[in-house]
Amino acid sequence: MHQTYQYGWIIPFIPLPIPILIGVGLLLVPTATKNLRRMWSFQSVLLLTIVMIFSINLSIQQINSNSSYQYVWSWIINNDFSLEFGYLIDPLTSIMSILITTVGIMVLIYSDNYMAHDQAYLRFFAYMGFFSTSMLGLVTSSNLIQIYIFWELVGMCSYLLIGFWFTRPLAANACQKAFVTNRIGDFGLLLGILGFYWITGSFEFRDLFEIFNNLIYDNEVNSLFVTLCGGLVFAGAVAKSAQFPLHVWLPDAMEGPTPISALIHAATMVAAGIFLVARLLPLFIVIPYIMNFISLIGIITVLLGATLALAQKDIKRGLAFSTMSQLGYMMLALGMGSYRSALFHLITHAYSKALLFLGSGSVIHSMETIVGYSPYKSQNMVLMGGLTKHIPITKNTFLLGTLSLCGIPPLACFWSKDEILNDSWLYSTIFAIIAWATAGLTAFYMFRIYLLTFEGHLSVHFQNYIGKEKVFFYSISLWGRGASKKINNNFRINNIESSSFLKKKIYQIDHNVRNVTRPFITITHFENKKFYSYPYESDSTMLFPLLILGLFTLFVGSIGIPFNQEGVDLDILSKWLTPSINLLHQKLNNSMDWYEFVKDTVFSVSIAYLGIFIASFLYKPPYSSLQNLDLINSIFKRGPKRILWDKILNGVYNWSYNRAYIDSFYTRSFTGGIRGLAKLTNFVDRRIIDGITNGVGLINFFIGEAVKYIGGGRISSYLFFYLTYVSIFLFVYFLI
């Protein structure tokens, strides 16, 4: 076992050769590198699989031995200052490594088909490999400086991936917004790291925790300064995990490719903030104000993310705000000191949210096969509906992820979210009420997304494209052109085979605008037969990750069910986390009062079903919105009650659709304020500072001009001016 731990340093570097070789290949032999692009995707999956197997092996050893391992070596030594680099293998590291690799493998397999016809296919896999390396380096770091280095690399990779389609103005703006917002938090993180080094004289986690706890115990440190340093470190986690008020970058990050959204939202970038707080929890737990602040930010984010998701039209933005809310649950649990609950929800949410995002990508893929749909329209849920019979596998897996996030037993998120909800009652009644109410909101908006996307009949907007005889669908960057063949004089049908390392056929990238159409069917509409293209189920390489993640969503929650049977501890997660729990000086209670558990479960599941029922009442077809409107009209007749009801509905919609007006506030206050300050500075610089300088020059110029005419070389003129000045001087002197 010890020998296995010794090779832990290799974990971050295993995926690194792929981006290096792709970059060198594109630089030296671009044609050969592009022709062998399937090889790069296969090798990316293979190397990440090796990391996954190694991480699982380390995790099994930790579960069996309850041990951790750290190895460091000196990097910079100067007098009393020593900076060390190394790696730390403990339960938190192994959990994060498994999440990153398992979700990453599924995303890579999915991306091979999703990005198959994109001209930047190789660039995508190069970014993905570097992103995986940065994240694995982050979670294996043994000190704060090393974490900060990889923290910035993760931010750089996210900037590149969010702005992957940088020719789109929205994508370019989104990656800049994410980068700038995260730099605000990262600056605070750097200041906090330096502050804790000033206090303890060490960057290493174990030394830092021990020295700091002794200082706090002996009351030898200023509590205000300690709280300030803790808040600055937490600011980095707030930005990276999209917590209020630095959450504004997350919905705009959906401008990147959908596989990137799945990876960022499930197991990498947004999980980095949760990881940082969990890693430094032994530090925060002895600073009460920081723990209270963490829980406060968490509960605000829980409620805000849920309310912002209520009326979103873009399927990916709805899921993005859902991620924000669920990250708030994790941060709330960490602020309450529920280390196990937070990590449990991190695990279950990662697989469920990866499933949902990849499912949304499959939906977008299918919607873009419709004649006349652009990539921007294909994410709008208003333009969807009736997809169940066309993409049944995607629909079933998406429903599985939806039910899991709603907290329906026995799916994964039910176990972890229920644990956080129960812990919240012991911490604060107000926080508990908000957390439980948000659970109902979660069920409502998630089922709204599902119903708008899959249930009912084909959207009216979809049917507007019926009747076009000579039509071609053009897709920019996403879905490329295969070998097309002519059916008759009016219609062309493309070969729907796609490039994949699981298929033998491969297509060359065409630099022209690509045509993508699907086989046409006929349907009777107003007694006229019209032709249109209908959605198709995704290919096997996109469906395979959905099915695997669906299995994780079904069964991964079983690792954290706390109960004993005949004296044998069956709670794998608690046994796994024992070294970290001992570091926090907490005790795990593996026994379960089944009566209390069932009582709490009935309450939480009832709230979830209430949210599902309301969503079904409002959005479930047959398009009963008119019928529901009539029912509402009968309940709230014209009058003050109906006016109040309309105002409430409009207020909720505007609040959600306008993102709680926070972006507008930032635009006016910060962006507008900075621009106003820049204009004022420019005015002072040009009109006052430059004005003084230019004025002095002009005065000297005019004086010189005047003196030029005075000095004519005549003695009589000099005597005249001399006598004049003397006369004026004597007059003023005697007058005074």
Secondary structure in CASP SS format (residue, H / E / C, confidence):
PFRMAT SS
TARGET T0000
AUTHOR 0000-0000-0000
METHOD secondary structure of the structure
MODEL  1
M C 1.00
H H 1.00
Q H 1.00
T H 1.00
Y H 1.00
Q H 1.00
Y C 1.00
G H 1.00
W H 1.00
I H 1.00
I H 1.00
P H 1.00
F H 1.00
I C 1.00
P C 1.00
L C 1.00
P H 1.00
I H 1.00
P H 1.00
I H 1.00
L H 1.00
I H 1.00
G H 1.00
V H 1.00
G H 1.00
L H 1.00
L H 1.00
L H 1.00
V C 1.00
P H 1.00
T H 1.00
A H 1.00
T H 1.00
K H 1.00
N H 1.00
L C 1.00
R H 1.00
R H 1.00
M H 1.00
W H 1.00
S H 1.00
F H 1.00
Q H 1.00
S H 1.00
V H 1.00
L H 1.00
L H 1.00
L H 1.00
T H 1.00
I H 1.00
V H 1.00
M H 1.00
I H 1.00
F H 1.00
S H 1.00
I H 1.00
N H 1.00
L H 1.00
S H 1.00
I H 1.00
Q H 1.00
Q H 1.00
I H 1.00
N H 1.00
S H 1.00
N C 1.00
S C 1.00
S C 1.00
Y E 1.00
Q E 1.00
Y E 1.00
V E 1.00
W E 1.00
S E 1.00
W E 1.00
I E 1.00
I E 1.00
N E 1.00
N C 1.00
D C 1.00
F E 1.00
S E 1.00
L E 1.00
E E 1.00
F E 1.00
G E 1.00
Y E 1.00
L E 1.00
I E 1.00
D C 1.00
P H 1.00
L H 1.00
T H 1.00
S H 1.00
I H 1.00
M H 1.00
S H 1.00
I H 1.00
L H 1.00
I H 1.00
T H 1.00
T H 1.00
V H 1.00
G H 1.00
I H 1.00
M H 1.00
V H 1.00
L H 1.00
I H 1.00
Y H 1.00
S H 1.00
D H 1.00
N H 1.00
Y H 1.00
M C 1.00
A C 1.00
H C 1.00
D C 1.00
Q C 1.00
A C 1.00
Y H 1.00
L H 1.00
R H 1.00
F H 1.00
F H 1.00
A H 1.00
Y H 1.00
M H 1.00
G H 1.00
F H 1.00
F H 1.00
S H 1.00
T H 1.00
S H 1.00
M H 1.00
L H 1.00
G H 1.00
L H 1.00
V H 1.00
T C 1.00
S E 1.00
S C 1.00
N E 1.00
L H 1.00
I H 1.00
Q H 1.00
I H 1.00
Y H 1.00
I H 1.00
F H 1.00
W H 1.00
E H 1.00
L H 1.00
V H 1.00
G H 1.00
M H 1.00
C H 1.00
S H 1.00
Y H 1.00
L H 1.00
L H 1.00
I H 1.00
G C 1.00
F C 1.00
W C 1.00
F C 1.00
T C 1.00
R C 1.00
P H 1.00
L H 1.00
A H 1.00
A H 1.00
N H 1.00
A H 1.00
C H 1.00
Q H 1.00
K H 1.00
A H 1.00
F H 1.00
V H 1.00
T H 1.00
N H 1.00
R H 1.00
I H 1.00
G H 1.00
D H 1.00
F H 1.00
G H 1.00
L H 1.00
L H 1.00
L H 1.00
G H 1.00
I H 1.00
L H 1.00
G H 1.00
F H 1.00
Y H 1.00
W H 1.00
I H 1.00
T H 1.00
G C 1.00
S C 1.00
F C 1.00
E E 1.00
F H 1.00
R H 1.00
D H 1.00
L H 1.00
F H 1.00
E H 1.00
I H 1.00
F H 1.00
N H 1.00
N H 1.00
L H 1.00
I H 1.00
Y H 1.00
D C 1.00
N C 1.00
E C 1.00
V C 1.00
N C 1.00
S H 1.00
L H 1.00
F H 1.00
V H 1.00
T H 1.00
L H 1.00
C H 1.00
G H 1.00
G H 1.00
L H 1.00
V H 1.00
F H 1.00
A H 1.00
G H 1.00
A H 1.00
V H 1.00
A H 1.00
K H 1.00
S C 1.00
A C 1.00
Q C 1.00
F C 1.00
P C 1.00
L C 1.00
H C 1.00
V C 1.00
W H 1.00
L H 1.00
P H 1.00
D H 1.00
A H 1.00
M H 1.00
E H 1.00
G C 1.00
P C 1.00
T H 1.00
P H 1.00
I H 1.00
S H 1.00
A H 1.00
L H 1.00
I H 1.00
H H 1.00
A H 1.00
A C 1.00
T C 1.00
M H 1.00
V H 1.00
A H 1.00
A H 1.00
G H 1.00
I H 1.00
F H 1.00
L H 1.00
V H 1.00
A H 1.00
R H 1.00
L C 1.00
L H 1.00
P H 1.00
L H 1.00
F H 1.00
I C 1.00
V C 1.00
I C 1.00
P H 1.00
Y H 1.00
I H 1.00
M H 1.00
N H 1.00
F H 1.00
I H 1.00
S H 1.00
L H 1.00
I H 1.00
G H 1.00
I H 1.00
I H 1.00
T H 1.00
V H 1.00
L H 1.00
L H 1.00
G H 1.00
A H 1.00
T H 1.00
L H 1.00
A C 1.00
L C 1.00
A C 1.00
Q C 1.00
K C 1.00
D E 1.00
I H 1.00
K H 1.00
R H 1.00
G H 1.00
L H 1.00
A H 1.00
F H 1.00
S H 1.00
T H 1.00
M H 1.00
S H 1.00
Q H 1.00
L H 1.00
G H 1.00
Y H 1.00
M H 1.00
M H 1.00
L H 1.00
A H 1.00
L H 1.00
G H 1.00
M C 1.00
G C 1.00
S C 1.00
Y H 1.00
R H 1.00
S H 1.00
A H 1.00
L H 1.00
F H 1.00
H H 1.00
L H 1.00
I H 1.00
T H 1.00
H H 1.00
A H 1.00
Y H 1.00
S H 1.00
K H 1.00
A H 1.00
L H 1.00
L H 1.00
F H 1.00
L H 1.00
G H 1.00
S H 1.00
G H 1.00
S H 1.00
V H 1.00
I H 1.00
H H 1.00
S H 1.00
M H 1.00
E C 1.00
T C 1.00
I C 1.00
V C 1.00
G C 1.00
Y C 1.00
S C 1.00
P C 1.00
Y C 1.00
K H 1.00
S H 1.00
Q H 1.00
N E 1.00
M H 1.00
V H 1.00
L H 1.00
M C 1.00
G C 1.00
G C 1.00
L C 1.00
T C 1.00
K C 1.00
H C 1.00
I C 1.00
P H 1.00
I H 1.00
T H 1.00
K H 1.00
N H 1.00
T H 1.00
F H 1.00
L H 1.00
L H 1.00
G H 1.00
T H 1.00
L H 1.00
S H 1.00
L H 1.00
C H 1.00
G C 1.00
I C 1.00
P C 1.00
P C 1.00
L C 1.00
A H 1.00
C H 1.00
F H 1.00
W H 1.00
S H 1.00
K H 1.00
D H 1.00
E H 1.00
I H 1.00
L H 1.00
N H 1.00
D H 1.00
S H 1.00
W H 1.00
L H 1.00
Y H 1.00
S C 1.00
T H 1.00
I H 1.00
F H 1.00
A H 1.00
I H 1.00
I H 1.00
A H 1.00
W H 1.00
A H 1.00
T H 1.00
A H 1.00
G H 1.00
L H 1.00
T H 1.00
A H 1.00
F H 1.00
Y H 1.00
M H 1.00
F H 1.00
R H 1.00
I H 1.00
Y H 1.00
L H 1.00
L H 1.00
T H 1.00
F H 1.00
E C 1.00
G C 1.00
H C 1.00
L C 1.00
S C 1.00
V H 1.00
H H 1.00
F H 1.00
Q H 1.00
N C 1.00
Y C 1.00
I C 1.00
G C 1.00
K C 1.00
E C 1.00
K C 1.00
V C 1.00
F C 1.00
F C 1.00
Y E 1.00
S E 1.00
I C 1.00
S C 1.00
L C 1.00
W C 1.00
G C 1.00
R C 1.00
G C 1.00
A C 1.00
S E 1.00
K E 1.00
K E 1.00
I C 1.00
N C 1.00
N C 1.00
N C 1.00
F C 1.00
R E 1.00
I E 1.00
N E 1.00
N C 1.00
I C 1.00
E C 1.00
S C 1.00
S C 1.00
S C 1.00
F C 1.00
L C 1.00
K C 1.00
K C 1.00
K C 1.00
I C 1.00
Y C 1.00
Q C 1.00
I C 1.00
D C 1.00
H C 1.00
N C 1.00
V C 1.00
R E 1.00
N E 1.00
V C 1.00
T C 1.00
R C 1.00
P C 1.00
F E 1.00
I E 1.00
T E 1.00
I E 1.00
T E 1.00
H E 1.00
F C 1.00
E C 1.00
N E 1.00
K E 1.00
K E 1.00
F E 1.00
Y E 1.00
S E 1.00
Y C 1.00
P C 1.00
Y C 1.00
E C 1.00
S C 1.00
D C 1.00
S H 1.00
T H 1.00
M H 1.00
L H 1.00
F H 1.00
P H 1.00
L H 1.00
L H 1.00
I H 1.00
L H 1.00
G H 1.00
L H 1.00
F H 1.00
T H 1.00
L H 1.00
F H 1.00
V H 1.00
G H 1.00
S H 1.00
I H 1.00
G H 1.00
I C 1.00
P C 1.00
F C 1.00
N E 1.00
Q E 1.00
E C 1.00
G C 1.00
V E 1.00
D E 1.00
L C 1.00
D C 1.00
I H 1.00
L H 1.00
S H 1.00
K H 1.00
W H 1.00
L C 1.00
T H 1.00
P H 1.00
S H 1.00
I H 1.00
N H 1.00
L H 1.00
L C 1.00
H C 1.00
Q C 1.00
K C 1.00
L C 1.00
N C 1.00
N C 1.00
S C 1.00
M C 1.00
D C 1.00
W H 1.00
Y H 1.00
E H 1.00
F H 1.00
V H 1.00
K H 1.00
D H 1.00
T H 1.00
V H 1.00
F H 1.00
S H 1.00
V H 1.00
S H 1.00
I H 1.00
A H 1.00
Y H 1.00
L H 1.00
G H 1.00
I H 1.00
F H 1.00
I H 1.00
A H 1.00
S H 1.00
F H 1.00
L H 1.00
Y H 1.00
K C 1.00
P C 1.00
P C 1.00
Y C 1.00
S C 1.00
S H 1.00
L H 1.00
Q H 1.00
N H 1.00
L H 1.00
D H 1.00
L H 1.00
I H 1.00
N H 1.00
S H 1.00
I H 1.00
F C 1.00
K C 1.00
R C 1.00
G C 1.00
P H 1.00
K H 1.00
R H 1.00
I H 1.00
L H 1.00
W H 1.00
D H 1.00
K H 1.00
I H 1.00
L H 1.00
N H 1.00
G H 1.00
V H 1.00
Y H 1.00
N H 1.00
W H 1.00
S H 1.00
Y H 1.00
N C 1.00
R H 1.00
A H 1.00
Y H 1.00
I H 1.00
D H 1.00
S H 1.00
F H 1.00
Y H 1.00
T H 1.00
R H 1.00
S H 1.00
F H 1.00
T H 1.00
G H 1.00
G H 1.00
I H 1.00
R H 1.00
G H 1.00
L H 1.00
A H 1.00
K H 1.00
L H 1.00
T H 1.00
N H 1.00
F H 1.00
V H 1.00
D H 1.00
R H 1.00
R H 1.00
I H 1.00
I H 1.00
D H 1.00
G H 1.00
I H 1.00
T H 1.00
N H 1.00
G H 1.00
V H 1.00
G H 1.00
L H 1.00
I H 1.00
N H 1.00
F H 1.00
F H 1.00
I H 1.00
G H 1.00
E H 1.00
A H 1.00
V H 1.00
K H 1.00
Y H 1.00
I H 1.00
G C 1.00
G C 1.00
G C 1.00
R C 1.00
I H 1.00
S H 1.00
S H 1.00
Y H 1.00
L H 1.00
F H 1.00
F H 1.00
Y H 1.00
L H 1.00
T H 1.00
Y H 1.00
V H 1.00
S H 1.00
I H 1.00
F H 1.00
L H 1.00
F H 1.00
V H 1.00
Y H 1.00
F H 1.00
L H 1.00
I C 1.00
END
